[in-house]
């Protein structure tokens, strides 16, 4: 799917150019779930799209009781999945804000994930939702051979997800996040895991971006020449390889992968490869994501700076 043309303003909604999902979000905010059922039912054989749509729908439903009412009236796989996603979002928010209800909400979320998994045994998405909570308890399964730091983590749960879908994008990102320093990991462990997972993926896989994600996560503005790390040959060559091998596959996506494109565009701009970055930013169309830009300042300013460096238009200041 080709992104629309940039018409002077950024579009920040996570549905991007998935029009079915965008319309569904409007209905969900109004308390209607019929379109969510239809939007998810058509993804039963497309796990990447199912993960994307279910997470966005859940983010729209998390502040209401829509998921609970839907599941009560229609105890089907789609309703169970959205409820699991909503429950996990609530549990993570409670844990991050030190809400006294955090433990109870986590138990509810685990139960919801297990129910959704039982209703659709071939679907990795409920397990991915469960994996999102793994960072709360620092699961310490031993790492497989091939990692220099051999970091323990939720390897068994991750392996089960890979048995259902070996290259599941969200699962890899959720798993990598377990090793971030903000969740009790270390910079070296995150780099090690990102390199291990990225290198085992096909050359044209979006998972080749994982080392760039870990690099953004480890950014320390206080470090000398921190902003010039992407100019180093290893990171420049990593970004160029993704540009050459993965970017051509984006045209076949059912929605524009805005976040992944943003990580690649950022790495190319920071690495001084504006020509290639221009093509990536153009592929994003008007759609924007807060990450990775917000790590380096105001996301609007950072994205606009990148677009200017590539000779692309930016929103006019009112």
C-alpha positions as CSV (number, residue, x, y, z in Angstrom):
1,X,0.0,0.0,0.0
2,X,1.4,3.4,-1.0
3,X,1.2,6.2,1.5
4,X,-0.7,9.3,0.6
5,X,1.0,12.5,-0.5
6,X,2.2,15.0,2.1
7,X,-0.3,17.9,2.0
8,X,1.2,20.2,4.6
9,X,0.4,18.6,7.9
10,X,1.5,15.5,9.8
11,X,-1.0,12.7,10.6
12,X,-0.2,11.2,14.0
13,X,-2.9,8.6,14.3
14,X,-1.5,5.0,14.5
15,X,-4.1,3.7,12.0
16,X,-2.1,5.7,9.3
17,X,-3.5,4.8,5.9
18,X,-5.4,1.6,7.0
19,X,-8.8,3.2,6.3
20,X,-10.7,0.2,7.7
21,X,-8.9,0.6,11.0
22,X,-9.3,4.3,11.1
23,X,-13.1,3.9,10.6
24,X,-13.1,1.2,13.2
25,X,-11.4,3.5,15.7
26,X,-14.2,6.1,15.2
27,X,-16.8,3.4,16.0
28,X,-15.0,2.1,19.0
29,X,-14.8,5.6,20.5
30,X,-18.6,5.8,20.0
31,X,-19.1,2.5,21.8
32,X,-19.7,0.3,18.8
33,X,-17.8,-2.9,18.1
34,X,-19.3,-4.4,15.0
35,X,-16.7,-2.8,12.7
36,X,-13.9,-4.0,15.0
37,X,-15.2,-7.5,14.8
38,X,-15.1,-7.3,11.0
39,X,-11.7,-5.6,10.8
40,X,-10.1,-8.3,12.9
41,X,-12.0,-11.2,11.4
42,X,-10.4,-10.6,8.1
43,X,-6.9,-10.8,9.7
44,X,-7.0,-14.4,11.0
45,X,-4.5,-15.4,8.4
46,X,-2.4,-12.2,8.5
47,X,-0.8,-12.1,11.9
48,X,1.1,-8.9,11.3
49,X,-2.0,-7.0,10.4
50,X,-3.9,-8.7,13.2
51,X,-1.3,-7.5,15.7
52,X,-1.4,-4.0,14.4
53,X,-5.2,-3.7,14.3
54,X,-5.8,-5.3,17.6
55,X,-3.3,-3.1,19.4
56,X,-4.7,0.1,17.9
57,X,-8.3,-0.9,18.6
58,X,-7.4,-1.8,22.2
59,X,-5.7,1.6,22.7
60,X,-8.9,3.3,21.6
61,X,-11.0,1.0,23.9
62,X,-8.8,1.0,27.0
63,X,-10.6,3.9,28.7
64,X,-14.0,2.5,28.2
65,X,-15.9,-0.7,29.1
66,X,-16.5,-1.6,25.4
67,X,-14.2,-4.6,25.5
68,X,-15.9,-6.1,28.5
69,X,-19.4,-5.6,27.1
70,X,-18.3,-7.0,23.7
71,X,-16.9,-10.2,25.2
72,X,-19.9,-10.7,27.4
73,X,-22.3,-10.5,24.4
74,X,-20.0,-12.2,21.8
75,X,-17.5,-14.6,23.4
76,X,-15.6,-15.1,20.1
77,X,-11.8,-14.9,19.3
78,X,-11.9,-11.3,18.2
79,X,-13.6,-10.1,21.3
80,X,-11.4,-12.2,23.5
81,X,-8.3,-10.8,21.8
82,X,-9.3,-7.1,22.2
83,X,-10.2,-7.8,25.8
84,X,-6.7,-9.3,26.3
85,X,-5.0,-6.4,24.7
86,X,-7.1,-3.9,26.7
87,X,-6.3,-5.7,30.0
88,X,-2.6,-5.8,29.2
89,X,-2.5,-2.0,28.4
90,X,-4.3,-1.3,31.7
91,X,-1.9,-3.6,33.7
92,X,1.2,-2.0,32.2
93,X,-0.1,1.5,32.8
94,X,-0.9,0.6,36.4
95,X,2.6,-0.9,36.9
96,X,4.4,2.1,35.4
97,X,2.4,4.5,37.5
98,X,2.7,2.5,40.7
99,X,-1.0,2.1,40.9
100,X,-2.0,0.0,44.0
101,X,-4.3,-2.0,41.7
102,X,-1.3,-3.1,39.6
103,X,-1.1,-6.7,40.8
104,X,-4.8,-7.3,40.5
105,X,-4.9,-5.8,37.0
106,X,-1.9,-8.0,36.0
107,X,-3.8,-11.2,37.1
108,X,-6.8,-10.1,35.1
109,X,-4.6,-9.5,32.0
110,X,-2.9,-12.9,32.3
111,X,-6.2,-14.6,32.5
112,X,-7.5,-12.6,29.5
113,X,-4.4,-13.6,27.5
114,X,-4.9,-17.3,28.4
115,X,-8.5,-17.2,27.4
116,X,-7.8,-15.5,24.1
117,X,-5.0,-18.1,23.4
118,X,-7.3,-21.0,24.2
119,X,-10.0,-19.6,21.8
120,X,-7.5,-19.3,18.9
121,X,-4.6,-21.7,19.4
122,X,-2.9,-20.9,16.1
123,X,-2.9,-17.1,16.8
124,X,0.4,-15.7,18.3
125,X,-1.2,-12.4,19.2
126,X,-2.5,-13.3,22.7
127,X,0.9,-14.7,23.5
128,X,2.5,-11.5,22.2
129,X,0.2,-9.5,24.5
130,X,1.4,-11.7,27.4
131,X,5.0,-11.2,26.4
132,X,4.4,-7.4,26.8
133,X,4.0,-8.0,30.5
134,X,7.2,-10.1,30.9
135,X,9.2,-7.0,31.7
136,X,7.3,-6.6,34.9
137,X,8.9,-9.6,36.6
138,X,12.3,-10.1,34.8
139,X,11.7,-13.7,33.7
140,X,15.1,-15.4,33.7
141,X,15.1,-18.3,31.3
142,X,18.7,-19.0,30.1
143,X,19.7,-17.5,26.8
144,X,20.5,-19.8,23.8
145,X,24.0,-20.1,22.5
146,X,25.3,-17.4,20.3
147,X,24.9,-14.3,22.5
148,X,28.0,-12.8,24.0
149,X,26.3,-11.5,27.1
150,X,24.0,-14.5,27.5
151,X,21.2,-12.4,29.1
152,X,18.5,-14.3,30.8
153,X,14.9,-13.4,29.9
154,X,11.5,-14.7,28.7
155,X,13.1,-17.0,26.2
156,X,10.6,-19.8,26.5
157,X,7.6,-17.6,26.0
158,X,9.3,-16.0,23.0
159,X,10.2,-19.4,21.6
160,X,6.5,-20.5,21.8
161,X,5.5,-17.4,19.8
162,X,8.1,-18.1,17.2
163,X,6.7,-21.6,16.8
164,X,3.5,-20.0,15.7
165,X,5.0,-17.2,13.6
166,X,8.9,-17.2,13.3
167,X,9.2,-13.5,12.2
168,X,6.5,-11.9,14.2
169,X,7.4,-8.2,14.3
170,X,5.7,-7.1,17.5
171,X,6.9,-10.2,19.3
172,X,10.5,-9.3,18.5
173,X,10.1,-5.7,19.6
174,X,8.3,-6.7,22.9
175,X,11.1,-9.2,23.6
176,X,13.9,-6.8,22.9
177,X,12.2,-4.3,25.2
178,X,12.7,-6.7,28.1
179,X,16.4,-6.0,27.9
180,X,16.2,-2.2,27.9
181,X,17.9,-0.4,30.8
182,X,14.6,1.2,31.8
183,X,13.2,-2.2,32.5
184,X,16.2,-3.5,34.4
185,X,18.4,-4.7,31.5
186,X,21.6,-3.2,30.2
187,X,22.8,-1.5,27.0
188,X,25.1,-4.4,26.2
189,X,22.4,-7.0,26.6
190,X,20.0,-5.0,24.5
191,X,22.6,-4.6,21.7
192,X,23.5,-8.3,21.9
193,X,19.8,-9.4,21.7
194,X,19.0,-7.0,18.9
195,X,22.0,-8.1,16.9
196,X,21.2,-11.8,17.5
197,X,17.6,-11.4,16.4
198,X,18.3,-9.1,13.5
199,X,21.0,-11.3,12.0
200,X,18.9,-14.4,12.0
201,X,16.1,-12.7,10.1
202,X,16.0,-12.7,6.3
203,X,17.8,-9.8,4.6
204,X,14.6,-8.2,3.5
205,X,12.9,-8.5,6.9
206,X,11.7,-5.6,8.9
207,X,13.4,-7.2,11.9
208,X,16.8,-6.1,10.5
209,X,15.8,-2.7,12.1
210,X,16.2,-4.1,15.6
211,X,19.8,-2.9,16.1
212,X,18.7,0.6,15.2
213,X,15.9,0.4,17.7
214,X,18.4,-0.6,20.4
215,X,20.7,2.2,19.4
216,X,18.0,4.8,19.8
217,X,17.1,3.3,23.2
218,X,20.7,3.6,24.4
219,X,21.0,7.2,23.3
220,X,22.7,9.3,26.0
221,X,22.7,13.1,25.1
222,X,25.4,13.6,27.8
223,X,27.9,11.4,26.1
224,X,30.5,13.1,24.0
225,X,29.5,13.2,20.3
226,X,26.3,11.2,21.1
227,X,24.5,12.5,18.1
228,X,27.2,11.3,15.7
229,X,27.1,7.6,16.6
230,X,25.0,6.9,13.5
231,X,27.9,8.2,11.3
232,X,30.0,5.2,12.4
233,X,30.5,2.7,9.5
234,X,28.7,-0.2,11.2
235,X,25.5,1.8,11.8
236,X,25.6,3.5,8.4
237,X,26.1,0.2,6.6
238,X,23.2,-1.3,8.7
239,X,20.9,1.5,7.7
240,X,21.9,1.3,4.0
241,X,21.4,-2.5,3.9
242,X,17.9,-2.1,5.3
243,X,17.2,0.7,2.8
244,X,18.3,-1.5,-0.1
245,X,16.7,-4.8,1.0
246,X,13.6,-4.0,3.1
247,X,12.3,-0.6,1.8
248,X,11.3,-2.1,-1.6
249,X,9.0,-4.6,0.2
250,X,7.0,-1.8,1.8
251,X,4.9,-1.3,-1.3
252,X,3.4,-4.7,-0.6
253,X,2.3,-3.9,2.9
254,X,-1.4,-3.6,3.7
255,X,-0.7,-0.5,5.7
256,X,2.2,1.9,5.8
257,X,4.7,0.8,8.6
258,X,5.2,4.3,9.8
259,X,7.2,3.5,13.0
260,X,9.7,1.2,11.1
261,X,10.1,3.8,8.4
262,X,10.7,6.5,11.0
263,X,13.6,4.5,12.6
264,X,15.2,4.0,9.2
265,X,14.7,7.6,8.1
266,X,16.2,8.8,11.4
267,X,19.3,6.5,11.1
268,X,19.9,7.6,7.5
269,X,19.6,11.3,8.2
270,X,21.9,11.0,11.3
271,X,24.3,9.0,9.2
272,X,24.5,11.7,6.5
273,X,22.6,9.7,3.9
274,X,20.0,12.3,3.0
275,X,19.4,10.9,-0.5
276,X,18.2,7.6,0.8
277,X,16.4,9.2,3.7
278,X,14.4,11.3,1.3
279,X,12.9,8.1,-0.3
280,X,12.1,6.7,3.2
281,X,10.4,9.9,4.3
282,X,8.5,10.1,1.1
283,X,7.3,6.5,1.6
284,X,5.9,7.6,5.0
285,X,3.7,10.2,3.3
286,X,2.0,12.5,5.8
287,X,2.0,9.9,8.6
288,X,4.1,10.3,11.6
289,X,5.1,8.6,14.9
290,X,6.5,10.0,18.1
291,X,9.3,7.5,18.1
292,X,12.2,7.7,17.5
293,X,12.0,11.5,17.1
294,X,10.9,12.2,20.7
295,X,14.1,10.7,22.1
296,X,16.0,13.7,20.7
297,X,13.6,16.5,21.4
298,X,10.1,17.6,20.3
299,X,9.0,15.1,17.7
300,X,7.4,17.6,15.4
301,X,10.6,19.7,15.4
302,X,12.9,16.6,14.9
303,X,10.8,15.2,12.1
304,X,10.6,18.6,10.4
305,X,14.4,19.0,10.7
306,X,14.9,15.6,9.0
307,X,12.6,16.5,6.2
308,X,14.3,19.8,5.7
309,X,17.6,18.1,5.5
310,X,16.2,16.0,2.7
311,X,14.7,18.9,0.8
312,X,11.1,17.9,1.7
313,X,8.3,20.2,2.7
314,X,7.3,20.6,6.3
315,X,4.1,21.9,8.0
316,X,3.7,25.7,7.9
317,X,3.7,27.4,11.3
318,X,0.3,29.0,12.0
